[in-house]
Amino acid sequence: MGLHDQVVFSLCWSYVVTLWSYVVLLETVFSPEMSYEVCFT
């Protein structure tokens, strides 16, 4: 990969991780029962 490809990949990966963390946080705050069901099934 070139430098440009590495930068784009890093930005996309950071965005995905941030978005996923935000969704997990929202589910944990607003609906802990649902999060536990999803995690343990």
C-alpha positions, 0 to 999 in steps of 0.5 A: 500500500502507498502512503495515501492508502495507509492514511485513508485506511487509518481514518476509516478504521478510526471512524468505524471504531469510534462509531462502534464505541458510541453505539455500545455506549448508547446501548449500555446507557439506555438499554442495559438489558438488551445489551446483555441479551445481545452479548450473551446469546 
